Amino acid sequence: MKDILGVTGVSSTQTSVKFPQQMAYRDWRDIGKKIYHMREFTSFAMGDWLCYGEASYGERYAQAASDLGLSPDHLMVLKHVSSRIPGNIRLMAQSWSHCKEAAKLKPDDQEKWLKRSKEKEWSVRELREALEAQGLRKTKQRAVEQISQPMSDAPLEPAKGGEIVHAEISNEKGEL
């Protein structure tokens, strides 16, 4: 009997895989590859499912997503990656995590960097470092510096069209 893994004598449930007493190493190894690819597929599939749900059902998709019991932040990341990386570009990537790094880039850069990463067999960390070196990704230090920059105490006031803009106020000496 074959199950989702497609191997005679191997069965799986929602939470486990049962192996026969004896199995050739090659078969066991091939099952591991299938499981790994299913993991990668699941991240993309969930992201695509969320994108479809939002486009088709508007805000109602959020209820179905929350019924899964996954954190909203995790679902948001899955949806973001799927919405930013087209299927043909995903094929160039080594993993969903590589696509996650590339999702912040312009489409032409996504393809370029995912191809380069695969050719050079970079880990996700190596891809991240290469993007940082090219100024295409903020380093943790730069992000912390930007967050810790003091904000001005100047008040916000409406501009033409009702937008809020930053207003600078100086004292009598022209100092801010």
PLY file of the C-alpha trace (Angstrom):
ply
format ascii 1.0
element vertex 176
property float x
property float y
property float z
element edge 175
property int vertex1
property int vertex2
end_header
0.00 0.00 0.00
1.36 3.45 -0.99
0.52 6.63 0.86
1.29 10.31 0.30
5.04 9.60 0.22
4.51 7.11 -2.62
6.57 4.31 -1.11
5.24 0.81 -0.57
5.30 -0.23 3.07
5.64 3.33 4.39
2.60 4.97 5.87
2.01 8.42 7.28
-0.53 10.17 9.43
-0.95 13.84 10.19
1.74 13.56 12.86
4.04 10.65 11.98
5.66 8.41 9.41
5.89 4.64 9.96
8.70 2.75 8.29
8.98 -1.00 7.60
11.44 -3.14 9.57
13.84 -3.29 6.60
14.36 -0.57 4.02
17.14 0.14 1.53
19.21 3.20 2.35
18.43 4.75 -1.03
14.66 4.48 -0.42
15.01 5.96 3.06
17.12 8.85 1.67
14.61 9.52 -1.12
11.79 9.72 1.42
13.78 12.36 3.33
14.09 14.42 0.15
10.34 14.15 -0.47
9.57 15.25 3.07
11.93 18.21 2.72
10.31 19.28 -0.56
6.85 18.92 0.99
7.97 21.32 3.73
9.11 23.86 1.15
5.92 23.37 -0.86
3.78 23.92 2.23
5.20 27.40 2.89
4.56 28.50 -0.69
1.17 26.78 -0.83
-0.02 28.47 2.37
1.16 31.85 1.06
-0.63 31.29 -2.25
-3.76 30.18 -0.38
-3.71 33.37 1.69
-3.20 35.58 -1.40
-6.11 33.89 -3.17
-8.30 34.21 -0.10
-7.59 37.90 0.28
-8.23 38.58 -3.42
-11.40 36.50 -3.50
-12.96 37.04 -0.10
-11.55 40.33 1.15
-11.31 40.63 4.90
-13.13 37.30 5.41
-9.91 35.47 4.54
-8.43 36.64 7.84
-11.02 34.63 9.78
-10.22 31.42 7.90
-6.51 32.06 8.39
-6.94 32.63 12.12
-8.85 29.34 12.36
-5.58 27.58 11.51
-4.09 28.54 14.87
-0.96 30.04 13.31
0.32 33.42 14.42
-0.86 36.36 12.31
2.77 37.44 11.88
3.73 34.06 10.43
0.76 34.10 8.06
1.64 37.65 7.00
5.19 36.57 6.10
3.93 33.56 4.12
1.52 35.78 2.19
4.15 38.47 1.62
6.68 36.05 0.12
4.09 34.42 -2.15
2.76 37.80 -3.30
6.24 39.10 -4.13
7.95 36.06 -5.68
6.27 34.63 -8.80
6.27 30.86 -9.34
8.82 30.94 -12.17
11.27 32.85 -9.95
10.68 30.49 -7.00
12.04 27.65 -9.13
15.41 29.40 -9.19
15.64 29.40 -5.41
17.15 26.81 -3.13
14.45 27.23 -0.52
11.49 29.24 0.71
13.84 31.00 3.12
15.99 32.20 0.22
12.82 33.58 -1.39
11.95 35.31 1.86
15.26 37.20 1.67
14.67 38.10 -1.99
11.04 39.18 -1.48
12.14 42.66 -0.41
14.04 43.23 -3.67
12.88 44.60 -7.01
11.68 41.82 -9.37
14.79 41.96 -11.59
17.03 41.79 -8.53
15.05 38.86 -7.11
15.81 36.72 -10.13
19.45 37.80 -10.26
20.17 37.13 -6.59
18.24 33.87 -6.35
20.08 32.55 -9.43
23.45 33.65 -8.03
22.65 32.11 -4.66
21.74 28.78 -6.23
24.79 28.75 -8.52
27.13 29.48 -5.62
25.17 27.18 -3.27
24.87 29.95 -0.67
23.13 29.36 2.61
20.40 31.82 3.57
22.93 33.57 5.78
25.40 33.92 2.90
22.68 35.37 0.66
21.71 37.81 3.41
25.36 38.88 3.85
25.81 39.36 0.09
22.68 41.52 -0.06
23.90 43.56 2.91
27.31 44.04 1.26
25.58 45.42 -1.84
23.37 47.73 0.24
20.24 45.84 -0.80
19.38 44.73 2.71
19.66 46.61 5.95
22.10 45.20 8.42
20.81 44.67 11.94
23.09 47.49 13.09
21.65 49.94 10.51
18.11 48.98 11.47
18.86 49.51 15.17
20.48 52.87 14.43
17.42 54.01 12.47
15.03 52.91 15.18
17.06 54.56 17.92
17.28 57.94 16.14
15.54 60.53 18.28
12.40 61.94 16.73
11.91 65.67 16.64
9.49 67.21 19.12
8.11 69.42 16.37
4.33 69.14 16.03
2.54 67.69 13.04
0.15 69.92 11.17
-2.21 69.36 8.25
-0.95 70.30 4.81
-2.85 70.89 1.61
-5.05 67.89 0.88
-5.31 66.95 4.54
-1.94 65.13 4.72
0.07 65.31 7.90
3.55 66.75 7.44
6.38 67.44 9.81
6.63 71.10 10.84
9.82 72.62 12.17
9.56 75.36 14.76
12.43 77.66 15.57
12.94 80.04 18.45
13.66 83.79 18.12
17.32 83.05 17.29
16.32 80.74 14.44
17.40 77.64 16.34
15.37 74.48 16.13
0 1
1 2
2 3
3 4
4 5
5 6
6 7
7 8
8 9
9 10
10 11
11 12
12 13
13 14
14 15
15 16
16 17
17 18
18 19
19 20
20 21
21 22
22 23
23 24
24 25
25 26
26 27
27 28
28 29
29 30
30 31
31 32
32 33
33 34
34 35
35 36
36 37
37 38
38 39
39 40
40 41
41 42
42 43
43 44
44 45
45 46
46 47
47 48
48 49
49 50
50 51
51 52
52 53
53 54
54 55
55 56
56 57
57 58
58 59
59 60
60 61
61 62
62 63
63 64
64 65
65 66
66 67
67 68
68 69
69 70
70 71
71 72
72 73
73 74
74 75
75 76
76 77
77 78
78 79
79 80
80 81
81 82
82 83
83 84
84 85
85 86
86 87
87 88
88 89
89 90
90 91
91 92
92 93
93 94
94 95
95 96
96 97
97 98
98 99
99 100
100 101
101 102
102 103
103 104
104 105
105 106
106 107
107 108
108 109
109 110
110 111
111 112
112 113
113 114
114 115
115 116
116 117
117 118
118 119
119 120
120 121
121 122
122 123
123 124
124 125
125 126
126 127
127 128
128 129
129 130
130 131
131 132
132 133
133 134
134 135
135 136
136 137
137 138
138 139
139 140
140 141
141 142
142 143
143 144
144 145
145 146
146 147
147 148
148 149
149 150
150 151
151 152
152 153
153 154
154 155
155 156
156 157
157 158
158 159
159 160
160 161
161 162
162 163
163 164
164 165
165 166
166 167
167 168
168 169
169 170
170 171
171 172
172 173
173 174
174 175
